[in-house]
Amino acid sequence: MPVTDDLTEDLELLIEAARNAGEIASPYWQANPQVWDKGGGQGPVTEADLAVDRMLHEYLLSERPDYGWLSEETVDTTSERLGRKRVFIVDPIDGTRSFIHGDRNWAHSLAIAEEGQVIAAVVFLPLRERLFAAIKGGGACLNGNPLRAGKRCDLDGATVLAPRQHLSDEHWRGGSPKFIHKFRPSLAYRLALVAQGRYDAMFTFRKTWEWDVAAGTLILSEAGGQVTDLLGQRPVFNQPVPQLDGMVAGCPQLAQAILARLK
């Protein structure tokens, strides 16, 4: 896809919206915000999540009223968004538990998808002043500096971002590889860190909501990485049920090696 003026303008819109989100969310951090349990195993939500979601919904759709909307904190209008050419896919705060516990590693994750593929994306960590951004066909950057994923091919010794339980031998043919295990709570940030080359791969075996990974998927892909579900299929976004069958991501050789080793 060629980088067009409208794509550039869409990315600029996402960047502005993400920075606005940071200004709203940051005062709530370590300030004992109200917290509710969403039930059904969906986890917590805070008044900061809801405030950011309201702002993003109003601001982004006022600028692009013909776009669809999918957000973790908004009731899904499936029929409406599926009929739109482009759709915003948003997680107001990715890493809400970390936000609640006073950790800095939470992010605003904003993406625009067209015909199933993400075409513009931003992952912003306001407390770390890290803004990852990408346009489809135009590369990815961190605070304006180009990103390139690493090129490690060997499983043993690879530094991976994943839940610790995913390294159990039960998930791997011949037992778990000798990974160096690390963790970050935000899936969007995990993908961005692999795009940065600071880590070699990330994976999750759980059903994965689109809003958690849409922006990070484009950022890593544009940095030269490969992102698939557990079956090795490229993720398709804005689905009727907005979930993916897990995720494996890294440089192409390493990602393929992980997929081949999984049971």
C-alpha positions as CSV (number, residue, x, y, z in Angstrom):
1,M,0.0,0.0,0.0
2,P,1.5,3.4,-1.0
3,V,1.8,6.0,1.7
4,T,-0.9,8.6,0.8
5,D,-1.7,12.0,2.2
6,D,-4.8,10.6,3.9
7,L,-2.8,7.8,5.6
8,T,-0.3,10.4,6.9
9,E,-3.2,12.6,8.1
10,D,-4.8,9.5,9.9
11,L,-1.5,8.8,11.7
12,E,-1.2,12.4,12.7
13,L,-4.7,12.2,14.1
14,L,-3.9,9.1,16.1
15,I,-0.7,10.7,17.5
16,E,-2.6,13.8,18.6
17,A,-5.4,11.6,20.2
18,A,-2.8,9.4,22.0
19,R,-1.1,12.4,23.5
20,N,-4.5,13.8,24.6
21,A,-5.2,10.4,26.2
22,G,-2.0,10.6,28.1
23,E,-2.9,14.0,29.5
24,I,-6.2,12.6,30.7
25,A,-5.0,9.3,32.2
26,S,-1.8,10.4,33.9
27,P,-3.4,12.4,36.7
28,Y,-5.3,9.3,37.7
29,W,-2.2,7.2,38.0
30,Q,-1.2,6.6,41.6
31,A,-4.2,8.8,42.7
32,N,-6.4,5.9,43.8
33,P,-8.9,6.0,40.9
34,Q,-12.2,4.2,41.1
35,V,-12.0,0.6,39.9
36,W,-14.8,-1.8,38.9
37,D,-14.7,-5.5,37.9
38,K,-16.2,-5.9,34.5
39,G,-17.2,-9.5,35.3
40,G,-17.0,-12.6,33.1
41,G,-13.2,-12.8,33.5
42,Q,-12.8,-9.5,31.6
43,G,-10.7,-7.9,34.4
44,P,-10.9,-4.5,35.9
45,V,-11.7,-1.1,34.5
46,T,-10.9,2.3,36.1
47,E,-12.5,5.7,35.8
48,A,-9.3,6.7,33.8
49,D,-10.1,4.0,31.2
50,L,-13.6,5.3,30.8
51,A,-12.5,9.0,30.7
52,V,-10.0,8.2,28.0
53,D,-12.5,6.2,26.0
54,R,-15.1,9.0,26.0
55,M,-12.5,11.5,24.8
56,L,-11.2,9.2,22.0
57,H,-14.7,8.3,20.8
58,E,-15.8,11.9,20.7
59,Y,-12.6,13.3,19.2
60,L,-11.7,10.6,16.6
61,L,-15.3,10.2,15.3
62,S,-15.8,14.0,15.1
63,E,-12.7,14.1,12.8
64,R,-13.6,10.9,10.9
65,P,-17.4,10.5,11.2
66,D,-17.5,7.8,8.4
67,Y,-15.1,5.5,10.3
68,G,-16.3,2.6,12.4
69,W,-15.5,2.1,16.1
70,L,-14.2,-0.8,18.2
71,S,-13.0,-0.2,21.7
72,E,-12.5,-2.3,24.8
73,E,-14.6,0.1,26.8
74,T,-17.4,0.8,24.4
75,V,-20.4,-1.4,23.8
76,D,-19.8,-3.0,20.4
77,T,-22.1,-2.0,17.5
78,T,-21.0,-4.9,15.3
79,S,-23.3,-4.3,12.4
80,E,-22.3,-0.7,12.1
81,R,-18.5,-1.1,12.2
82,L,-18.6,-4.1,9.8
83,G,-20.1,-1.9,7.2
84,R,-17.4,0.8,7.3
85,K,-14.4,0.8,5.0
86,R,-12.1,2.0,7.8
87,V,-12.5,1.4,11.6
88,F,-10.8,2.7,14.7
89,I,-9.6,-0.1,17.0
90,V,-8.7,1.3,20.4
91,D,-7.6,0.2,23.8
92,P,-7.9,3.3,26.0
93,I,-5.4,1.9,28.5
94,D,-3.7,-1.4,27.7
95,G,-2.3,-2.7,31.0
96,T,-5.1,-1.6,33.3
97,R,-3.9,-3.8,36.1
98,S,-0.5,-2.3,36.0
99,F,-2.1,1.2,35.9
100,I,-4.0,0.3,39.1
101,H,-0.8,-1.1,40.8
102,G,1.3,2.0,40.1
103,D,3.5,0.4,37.4
104,R,4.5,2.7,34.5
105,N,4.2,0.1,31.7
106,W,0.7,0.8,30.5
107,A,-0.1,2.3,27.1
108,H,-2.7,3.9,24.9
109,S,-3.1,1.6,21.8
110,L,-4.8,3.2,18.8
111,A,-5.1,1.8,15.3
112,I,-7.1,2.2,12.0
113,A,-7.9,-0.9,10.0
114,E,-9.1,-1.1,6.4
115,E,-10.4,-4.3,4.8
116,G,-9.0,-6.4,7.7
117,Q,-5.5,-4.9,7.8
118,V,-4.2,-2.3,10.1
119,I,-3.0,0.7,8.1
120,A,-2.0,3.3,10.8
121,A,-1.1,2.7,14.4
122,V,0.2,4.3,17.6
123,V,1.3,2.8,20.9
124,F,2.0,5.6,23.5
125,L,3.4,5.2,27.0
126,P,2.9,8.7,28.5
127,L,4.8,8.0,31.7
128,R,7.8,6.8,29.7
129,E,7.4,9.3,26.9
130,R,7.6,6.6,24.3
131,L,5.5,7.0,21.2
132,F,5.7,4.1,18.7
133,A,4.0,4.8,15.4
134,A,3.6,3.2,12.0
135,I,1.9,3.5,8.6
136,K,1.4,0.5,6.4
137,G,4.2,0.6,3.8
138,G,5.9,3.5,5.5
139,G,7.9,1.9,8.3
140,A,7.7,2.2,12.0
141,C,9.4,4.6,14.5
142,L,9.9,5.3,18.1
143,N,9.8,9.1,18.9
144,G,10.6,9.7,15.3
145,N,13.6,7.2,15.0
146,P,13.2,4.3,12.7
147,L,12.6,0.8,14.2
148,R,14.0,-2.5,13.1
149,A,13.3,-5.8,14.7
150,G,16.2,-8.1,15.6
151,K,17.3,-11.0,13.5
152,R,17.9,-13.8,16.0
153,C,17.0,-17.2,14.6
154,D,17.9,-19.6,17.4
155,L,15.2,-20.5,20.0
156,D,17.7,-21.3,22.8
157,G,18.8,-18.1,24.3
158,A,16.1,-16.0,22.7
159,T,14.7,-13.3,25.0
160,V,10.9,-13.6,24.9
161,L,8.0,-11.6,26.4
162,A,5.3,-14.0,27.5
163,P,3.4,-15.2,30.6
164,R,5.6,-17.5,32.5
165,Q,3.1,-20.4,32.4
166,H,3.5,-20.4,28.6
167,L,7.1,-21.7,29.0
168,S,5.9,-24.9,30.6
169,D,7.1,-28.0,28.8
170,E,3.5,-29.1,28.2
171,H,3.2,-26.5,25.4
172,W,6.3,-27.5,23.5
173,R,7.5,-30.4,21.4
174,G,10.5,-31.9,23.2
175,G,10.1,-29.5,26.1
176,S,10.4,-25.8,26.3
177,P,13.3,-24.1,24.5
178,K,15.9,-22.4,26.7
179,F,14.3,-19.0,26.5
180,I,15.3,-16.0,28.5
181,H,12.0,-15.0,30.0
182,K,10.8,-11.4,30.4
183,F,7.3,-9.9,30.9
184,R,5.5,-6.7,30.3
185,P,1.7,-6.4,31.1
186,S,0.7,-4.6,27.9
187,L,0.4,-6.7,24.8
188,A,0.7,-3.6,22.7
189,Y,3.9,-2.7,24.4
190,R,5.3,-6.2,24.1
191,L,4.9,-6.0,20.3
192,A,6.4,-2.6,20.2
193,L,9.4,-3.7,22.2
194,V,10.0,-6.6,19.8
195,A,9.8,-4.1,17.0
196,Q,12.4,-2.0,18.7
197,G,14.8,-5.0,18.8
198,R,15.0,-5.0,22.6
199,Y,13.4,-8.4,22.8
200,D,13.5,-11.2,20.2
201,A,9.9,-12.4,20.3
202,M,6.5,-12.3,22.1
203,F,3.7,-14.9,22.3
204,T,0.4,-15.5,24.0
205,F,-1.6,-18.7,23.8
206,R,-4.8,-17.2,25.0
207,K,-7.6,-15.8,22.9
208,T,-6.6,-12.2,22.2
209,W,-8.8,-9.2,21.7
210,E,-8.2,-7.1,18.6
211,W,-7.8,-3.9,20.5
212,D,-4.9,-5.3,22.5
213,V,-2.8,-6.1,19.5
214,A,-4.0,-4.2,16.4
215,A,-1.6,-1.2,16.8
216,G,1.4,-3.3,17.8
217,T,0.8,-5.7,15.0
218,L,1.4,-3.0,12.4
219,I,4.3,-1.5,14.3
220,L,6.2,-4.8,14.4
221,S,5.3,-5.8,10.9
222,E,6.6,-2.5,9.6
223,A,9.8,-3.0,11.6
224,G,10.4,-6.2,9.6
225,G,8.8,-8.7,12.0
226,Q,6.3,-11.4,11.5
227,V,3.0,-11.5,13.4
228,T,0.6,-14.5,13.2
229,D,-1.9,-16.4,15.2
230,L,-1.1,-19.8,16.7
231,L,-1.9,-21.5,13.3
232,G,0.6,-19.3,11.5
233,Q,-2.1,-17.2,9.9
234,R,-1.8,-13.4,9.5
235,P,-4.3,-11.7,11.8
236,V,-7.4,-10.2,10.2
237,F,-9.0,-7.3,12.1
238,N,-12.5,-5.9,12.4
239,Q,-14.0,-9.4,12.6
240,P,-17.6,-10.0,13.8
241,V,-16.1,-11.5,17.0
242,P,-13.0,-9.4,17.5
243,Q,-10.7,-12.0,18.8
244,L,-7.6,-13.7,17.5
245,D,-6.4,-17.3,18.2
246,G,-3.4,-16.2,20.2
247,M,-0.3,-14.6,18.8
248,V,3.3,-15.4,17.9
249,A,5.6,-12.5,16.9
250,G,9.2,-11.8,16.2
251,C,11.7,-11.8,13.3
252,P,10.3,-14.2,10.6
253,Q,12.8,-17.0,11.2
254,L,12.4,-17.0,15.0
255,A,8.6,-16.7,14.8
256,Q,8.4,-19.7,12.4
257,A,10.7,-21.7,14.7
258,I,8.4,-21.0,17.6
259,L,5.3,-22.0,15.7
260,A,7.0,-25.2,14.5
261,R,8.0,-26.1,18.1
262,L,4.5,-25.6,19.6
263,K,2.4,-28.7,20.3
